[in-house]
Amino acid sequence: MNKLHTMETDKIRLIYFSPTKTTKKVVETIADAMNPKTTMRFDLTPFASNANKFEGIKNELAIIGVPVYCGRVPPTAVNRLRKLKVNNCPAIIVVVYGNYNYIDALLELRDIAFELGFRPIAAAAFIGEHSFSKEDIPIAYGRPDINDLNIAAEFGIKIRNKISENNLSDYKINVPGNYPYIPVEEMPSISPDTIVSKCAKCGTCVSVCPTGSIRLNGKIETETSTCILCCACIKNCPQKARLNDNDYARESSDWLIQNCAVRKEPEFYM
């Protein structure tokens, strides 16, 4: 088995696309457990990041995290990941899914990482609250919970120990999935709605939308063709004035409740 060259965990780079903060929480927990001296972040979520070129990444360990949308890495995240300039850096890759199935997402993220110049040394799939989840329709509600985060911390410690022992291979790690990947699901041209009577026009939804689909022009307007139904606007609205009141969301939620009620646990590959 080929071994990685000596590598330290003093400097860790977090790279994540996380509209509802669940993926961010997981990768931060993994990183914190590794006790780095320096933690740097590339948050690919804000709409402004779509226009930015990111500086080169070298001489540091990266933790790359993305949510799973319909068994794939979200195209928005893929496009922003491809703006990274990387020089042969080791990486931990993480996907976070809503208790259904991550299907080809982890394999796709591994392949993208290699293409960009990363060397994935470990991978994980965690569960996060589904975008369509709410109190009366709980789909992985409240996850990652304390148990998930404890497991994420243990994962970080295990990787740190293996790195200190120089006990990680530079071979391409095996993760579940198939190539060609399942087709990207074509989303209907819909978006969350605004309850006008509750809306305070505070602009929170505008600021958290990762695709710039929401505008405040005297009232809240949403461009349905660019909305990715991440539901960040719903989960962040202080007035609870945004909701997914459409057939697609209702039918999807009903199916998920019926088929994804059994709790799934994180999975790891090294």
Buried (B, 14 or more C-beta within 10 A) or exposed (E): EEEBEEBBBEBBBBBBBBBBBBBBBBBBBBBBBBEBEEBEBBBBBBBEBBEEEBEEBEEBBBBBBBBBBBBBBBEBBBEBBEBBEBEEBBBBBBBBBBBBBBBBBBBBBBBBBBEBBBBBBBBBBBBBBBBBBBEEBBBBBEBBBEEBBEBBBBBBBBBBEBBEEEEBBEEEBEBBBEEEBBEBEEBEEBBBBBBEEEBEBBEBBBBBBBBBBBBBEEEBEBBBEBBBBBBBBBBBBEBEBBBBEBEEBEEBBEEBBEEBEEEBEBBBBB
